[in-house]
Amino acid sequence: MTSPGFVYEPYALREPIPFWKRYFTRTGWRQTKEDIKSELKSAYAIAKLRKTGYSKQKFYKEAVELYKEISTLIANGDKTSLRKAVTENMFSALKNEIKQRESIWSKVHWELVEPIVKIRTLRARLIGVDKNDLNKAFIQLTLEFLTKEKFEAYDSKGDVVAGDKTKEVLVRSIWVFEKSLFHSGAHWRLCGRIK
């Protein structure tokens, strides 16, 4: 098994609750309980990951490189190289996305302006594969990237039809990376993007 094939508990932005509502209403207490459970699940997953030699700074560097590599491959329409950097389900979705884009634009220019503005971990989840062996698990980390990017799209004649590669645009992306904790030599792959 190379991937569970889905994003476990996809991240969703929660609306902030006023102090009085959080602590003096039943829905506020329920929300607080859910928030605490979510944080504990993330903490457990990170603790399990740290046992394998995980370092936040090292992972963030790797995640930024993956973000840049995958986005460049998507822009170039390089499906062969893309297959290695993403999970099977994500590859299928990206292949369809590239095909749809190529029907509108013949070529695109994409560029990441470095250094990136901000990166942070939103959620960590552990997906057990074997209930009898807790070490057989996949880990999924949901990261938020705040980046400056340049984009330009061209038609079949080479004329610009969208974007402007001289201008930087602030982009917020939420990507889910996945890694097997029980395969030797397993590496991080993109398994989902949250819109």
Contacts in CASP RR format, 6 or more apart in sequence:
PFRMAT RR
TARGET T0000
AUTHOR 0000-0000-0000
METHOD contacts of the structure
MODEL  1
MTSPGFVYEPYALREPIPFWKRYFTRTGWRQTKEDIKSELKSAYAIAKLR
KTGYSKQKFYKEAVELYKEISTLIANGDKTSLRKAVTENMFSALKNEIKQ
RESIWSKVHWELVEPIVKIRTLRARLIGVDKNDLNKAFIQLTLEFLTKEK
FEAYDSKGDVVAGDKTKEVLVRSIWVFEKSLFHSGAHWRLCGRIK
1 129 0 8 1.000
2 87 0 8 1.000
2 88 0 8 1.000
2 180 0 8 1.000
2 183 0 8 1.000
3 87 0 8 1.000
3 88 0 8 1.000
3 89 0 8 1.000
3 138 0 8 1.000
3 178 0 8 1.000
3 180 0 8 1.000
3 189 0 8 1.000
3 191 0 8 1.000
4 127 0 8 1.000
4 129 0 8 1.000
4 138 0 8 1.000
4 178 0 8 1.000
5 87 0 8 1.000
5 88 0 8 1.000
5 89 0 8 1.000
5 191 0 8 1.000
6 89 0 8 1.000
7 140 0 8 1.000
7 176 0 8 1.000
7 191 0 8 1.000
7 192 0 8 1.000
7 194 0 8 1.000
8 125 0 8 1.000
8 127 0 8 1.000
8 140 0 8 1.000
9 41 0 8 1.000
9 123 0 8 1.000
9 125 0 8 1.000
10 142 0 8 1.000
10 176 0 8 1.000
10 194 0 8 1.000
11 122 0 8 1.000
11 123 0 8 1.000
11 142 0 8 1.000
11 174 0 8 1.000
11 176 0 8 1.000
11 194 0 8 1.000
12 194 0 8 1.000
14 31 0 8 1.000
14 35 0 8 1.000
17 28 0 8 1.000
17 31 0 8 1.000
21 27 0 8 1.000
21 28 0 8 1.000
22 28 0 8 1.000
22 29 0 8 1.000
22 31 0 8 1.000
22 32 0 8 1.000
23 29 0 8 1.000
23 32 0 8 1.000
38 123 0 8 1.000
41 124 0 8 1.000
41 125 0 8 1.000
41 126 0 8 1.000
42 121 0 8 1.000
42 123 0 8 1.000
42 124 0 8 1.000
42 125 0 8 1.000
43 124 0 8 1.000
44 126 0 8 1.000
45 124 0 8 1.000
45 125 0 8 1.000
45 126 0 8 1.000
45 139 0 8 1.000
46 54 0 8 1.000
46 121 0 8 1.000
46 124 0 8 1.000
48 126 0 8 1.000
48 137 0 8 1.000
48 139 0 8 1.000
48 181 0 8 1.000
49 124 0 8 1.000
49 139 0 8 1.000
49 181 0 8 1.000
52 181 0 8 1.000
56 121 0 8 1.000
59 141 0 8 1.000
59 188 0 8 1.000
60 119 0 8 1.000
62 188 0 8 1.000
63 119 0 8 1.000
63 143 0 8 1.000
63 145 0 8 1.000
63 175 0 8 1.000
63 177 0 8 1.000
63 188 0 8 1.000
64 116 0 8 1.000
64 119 0 8 1.000
64 145 0 8 1.000
66 85 0 8 1.000
66 177 0 8 1.000
66 188 0 8 1.000
66 190 0 8 1.000
67 112 0 8 1.000
67 145 0 8 1.000
67 147 0 8 1.000
67 173 0 8 1.000
67 175 0 8 1.000
68 112 0 8 1.000
69 85 0 8 1.000
70 82 0 8 1.000
70 85 0 8 1.000
70 86 0 8 1.000
70 190 0 8 1.000
71 110 0 8 1.000
71 112 0 8 1.000
71 149 0 8 1.000
72 110 0 8 1.000
73 81 0 8 1.000
73 82 0 8 1.000
73 85 0 8 1.000
74 82 0 8 1.000
74 94 0 8 1.000
74 97 0 8 1.000
74 98 0 8 1.000
74 110 0 8 1.000
75 108 0 8 1.000
75 109 0 8 1.000
75 110 0 8 1.000
77 98 0 8 1.000
77 102 0 8 1.000
79 91 0 8 1.000
79 94 0 8 1.000
79 95 0 8 1.000
79 98 0 8 1.000
82 91 0 8 1.000
82 94 0 8 1.000
82 95 0 8 1.000
83 91 0 8 1.000
85 189 0 8 1.000
85 190 0 8 1.000
86 94 0 8 1.000
86 189 0 8 1.000
86 190 0 8 1.000
86 191 0 8 1.000
87 178 0 8 1.000
87 189 0 8 1.000
87 190 0 8 1.000
87 191 0 8 1.000
87 192 0 8 1.000
89 191 0 8 1.000
90 189 0 8 1.000
90 190 0 8 1.000
90 191 0 8 1.000
90 192 0 8 1.000
90 193 0 8 1.000
93 192 0 8 1.000
101 108 0 8 1.000
104 153 0 8 1.000
105 153 0 8 1.000
105 154 0 8 1.000
105 155 0 8 1.000
105 161 0 8 1.000
105 162 0 8 1.000
106 154 0 8 1.000
106 155 0 8 1.000
106 156 0 8 1.000
106 158 0 8 1.000
107 153 0 8 1.000
107 154 0 8 1.000
107 158 0 8 1.000
108 151 0 8 1.000
108 152 0 8 1.000
108 153 0 8 1.000
108 154 0 8 1.000
109 150 0 8 1.000
109 151 0 8 1.000
109 152 0 8 1.000
109 153 0 8 1.000
109 154 0 8 1.000
109 165 0 8 1.000
110 149 0 8 1.000
110 150 0 8 1.000
110 151 0 8 1.000
111 149 0 8 1.000
111 150 0 8 1.000
111 151 0 8 1.000
111 165 0 8 1.000
112 147 0 8 1.000
112 148 0 8 1.000
112 149 0 8 1.000
113 147 0 8 1.000
113 148 0 8 1.000
113 149 0 8 1.000
113 150 0 8 1.000
113 168 0 8 1.000
116 145 0 8 1.000
116 146 0 8 1.000
116 147 0 8 1.000
116 148 0 8 1.000
117 146 0 8 1.000
117 147 0 8 1.000
117 148 0 8 1.000
117 170 0 8 1.000
118 144 0 8 1.000
118 145 0 8 1.000
118 146 0 8 1.000
119 143 0 8 1.000
119 144 0 8 1.000
119 145 0 8 1.000
119 146 0 8 1.000
120 143 0 8 1.000
120 144 0 8 1.000
121 141 0 8 1.000
121 142 0 8 1.000
121 143 0 8 1.000
122 142 0 8 1.000
122 143 0 8 1.000
122 144 0 8 1.000
122 174 0 8 1.000
123 141 0 8 1.000
123 142 0 8 1.000
124 139 0 8 1.000
124 140 0 8 1.000
124 141 0 8 1.000
124 142 0 8 1.000
125 139 0 8 1.000
125 140 0 8 1.000
125 142 0 8 1.000
126 137 0 8 1.000
126 138 0 8 1.000
126 139 0 8 1.000
127 137 0 8 1.000
127 138 0 8 1.000
127 139 0 8 1.000
127 140 0 8 1.000
128 134 0 8 1.000
128 136 0 8 1.000
128 137 0 8 1.000
128 138 0 8 1.000
129 136 0 8 1.000
129 137 0 8 1.000
129 138 0 8 1.000
129 182 0 8 1.000
130 136 0 8 1.000
135 181 0 8 1.000
135 182 0 8 1.000
136 181 0 8 1.000
136 182 0 8 1.000
137 181 0 8 1.000
137 182 0 8 1.000
138 178 0 8 1.000
138 179 0 8 1.000
138 180 0 8 1.000
138 181 0 8 1.000
139 178 0 8 1.000
139 179 0 8 1.000
139 181 0 8 1.000
140 176 0 8 1.000
140 177 0 8 1.000
140 178 0 8 1.000
140 191 0 8 1.000
141 176 0 8 1.000
141 177 0 8 1.000
141 178 0 8 1.000
142 174 0 8 1.000
142 175 0 8 1.000
142 176 0 8 1.000
142 194 0 8 1.000
143 174 0 8 1.000
143 175 0 8 1.000
143 176 0 8 1.000
143 177 0 8 1.000
144 172 0 8 1.000
144 173 0 8 1.000
144 174 0 8 1.000
145 171 0 8 1.000
145 172 0 8 1.000
145 173 0 8 1.000
145 174 0 8 1.000
145 175 0 8 1.000
146 170 0 8 1.000
146 171 0 8 1.000
146 172 0 8 1.000
147 170 0 8 1.000
147 171 0 8 1.000
147 173 0 8 1.000
148 168 0 8 1.000
148 169 0 8 1.000
148 170 0 8 1.000
148 171 0 8 1.000
149 168 0 8 1.000
149 169 0 8 1.000
149 171 0 8 1.000
150 164 0 8 1.000
150 165 0 8 1.000
150 166 0 8 1.000
150 167 0 8 1.000
150 168 0 8 1.000
150 169 0 8 1.000
151 162 0 8 1.000
151 163 0 8 1.000
151 165 0 8 1.000
151 169 0 8 1.000
152 160 0 8 1.000
152 162 0 8 1.000
152 163 0 8 1.000
152 164 0 8 1.000
152 165 0 8 1.000
153 160 0 8 1.000
153 161 0 8 1.000
153 162 0 8 1.000
153 163 0 8 1.000
154 160 0 8 1.000
154 161 0 8 1.000
155 161 0 8 1.000
173 193 0 8 1.000
174 193 0 8 1.000
174 194 0 8 1.000
174 195 0 8 1.000
175 190 0 8 1.000
175 192 0 8 1.000
175 193 0 8 1.000
175 194 0 8 1.000
176 190 0 8 1.000
176 191 0 8 1.000
176 192 0 8 1.000
176 193 0 8 1.000
176 194 0 8 1.000
177 188 0 8 1.000
177 189 0 8 1.000
177 190 0 8 1.000
177 191 0 8 1.000
178 188 0 8 1.000
178 189 0 8 1.000
178 190 0 8 1.000
178 191 0 8 1.000
179 186 0 8 1.000
179 187 0 8 1.000
179 188 0 8 1.000
179 189 0 8 1.000
180 186 0 8 1.000
END
